[in-house]
Amino acid sequence: MSSITRDEVAHLARLARIELSDDELDHLAPQLDLIIGWVAHVSDAAAGDIRPTSHALPLTNVMRPDEIVPCLTPEQALSGAPAAEDQRFRVPRILTEEA
């Protein structure tokens, strides 16, 4: 398994829109590499005869069943929107092309 590089950490930080200093990148790269290694180690420990579980105790779903109920029409939902077009809300762009 190859180790995670400082450049890969910088790329992940840029994708997550997290600004990291050079010292933070140097500090985080080996830590993330250790975390990835331990996750792989835990994955290797799973035996084929053990059922995957999401919780150690048996749980039952206590949520109500889904029922179809009347809802707003697109026109009703967009009636208070300042700039609705083609049955969609118009919102300011938050993503840029550099990501």
C-alpha angles and dihedrals in degrees: 000000000000121000123247112255131222089247091055090051089050090050092050091048091051091050090050090046092239117146111219129182122228090257091052091050091050090048097045100046096070092040093053089046090055092047092051090048093052092048089053090047092053091047090054091054094063109108123215094235094056117089114232111248135187093205136023093230126058108255131189126211110255096183122114119254117265113261127187110239131173114274139181120295116235089255092053092047092050096041093099097038114117096216113014119165132173091002092301135108115246111226132174116269113255101177124073131203094250094075 
